[in-house]
Amino acid sequence: MSERRSEPEPLSRPRVLFVDDDRRILDGLRRSLRGKRTEWEMSFADGGAAALDLLAATPHDVVVSDMRMPGMDGAELLTHVSRRHPEVARVVLSGHTEQAAAIKVAVAGHRFLTKPTDIDNVVGVITELTDGTADAHRREVRRRAGAVRSLPAPQPHIDRLTALVGPPAGELSGAVQAVSHSIGLTAKLLQLSISPFFNTRSRVASIDSVVNALGLSTVQALIGTGQVLWCSPAWGPAVEAQLAGTIRHAVATCYLIDTLASPGNRPYAQAAALLQDVGRLVWLAGAESAGTQNAGTQNAGAERTGAQSVGAEGSDADCRDVGVELLRLWGLPAPIVTAVAERDATHRPSPAGLGISAALRTAHLLIQQTGSRDPRAGAHGDELAHLLSHPQLAAAPTDWGRAAEEASTRAGQWDAR
């Protein structure tokens, strides 16, 4: 089998690969998608090995795979794709929805659709995942984001999560508390909450609503895979400190935004606050992978994420782009993705309402005045003063500086336990 070209040639049209061991399913997709032939290049494979041969020979944008196939199943195929062809978006289309099987593929896939499904759903997901992929910068960002199957956490956080959530002592209230301190687990649960595999009836955004919708058993099953939460044994103190600091800033912002955002915006704002620096976690994982590979040893973290070698630190803009692309790949709600994308932009919100993006920016800048500050980001005092003069905040009987300090202290107490 030939290796993937390191720099795939740009495609004139998006190319999509459909994989299913049932030829009747493939023939049905061909017929149903005949009208898209002028927009997409489509390939069809009747198994995982044939799919990998096609991907090795020709660049693709999206692979849509069945879950249960003889020989190489969908989870194994998509895991291979994430390692060999990280620029390819990964979609599961399957009629099997047992929790164990769904959890298995949840780590490897980006989007999830059940059989039978309206062909418009398939078209809609593929259209989202192929938007903008002809751009060279977007392809590079997709390559970095697409390699990720899970996000790292410091080992003490993992131990605390396992103690709070794991059987037999786990309780739903403990799961909510634990998830609110885990960027990676929050992102994965939000991704799964919009999947029909998990039978949530509506799109949910707040951390407590996601945990309640999916249930304690799903959270426990994810943690039990050992892949959603991981910490590389090869990490040195510098990487551990960056990781812990990034998470503490996000958690403190999440606590503060719960008070700062309007009730209607609070669920999305809370999730956006916790996920604001997912791109930094991707780069930290990738940088550790590069350092360990250069030393000639194997990195357990790189194996779990599928991360490629990258520079020691991405620029703030690089990290932001990669994080936003990862959230788009995972199909998170647009208000969350937009707020994360705009966190570092200067905001001048309408007097009618602060909005989700400006609420995140305000909470971030307030936390920058505390011990949970992000050393890579500025304080922007003039902008913060302008945001605090907004009618929504000026009218509140709240000392926002004190509220930020309390949120910072609360986030630090989790680390100190």
Secondary structure, 3 states (H helix, E strand, C coil): CCCCCCCCCCCCCCEEEEECCCHHHHHHHHHHCHHHCCCCEEEEECCHHHHHHHHHHCCCCEEEECCCCCCCCHHHHHHHHHHHCCCCEEEEEECCCCHHHHHHHHCCCCEEEECCCCHHHHHHHHHHHHCCCCCHHHHHHHHHHHCCCCCCCCHHHHHHHHHHHCCCCCCHHHHHHHHCCCHHHHHHHHHHHCCHHHCCCCCCCCHHHHHHHHCHHHHHHHHHCCCCCCCCCCCCHHHHHHHHHHHHHHHHHHHHHHHHCCCCCHHHHHHHHHCCCHHHHHHHHHHHHHHHHHCCCCCHHHHHHCCCCCCCCCCHHHHHHHHHHHHHHCCCCHHHHHHHHCCCCCCCCCCCCCHHHHHHHHHHHHHCCCCCCCCCCCCCHHHHHHHHCCHHHHCCCCCHHHHHHHHHHHHHHHHHC
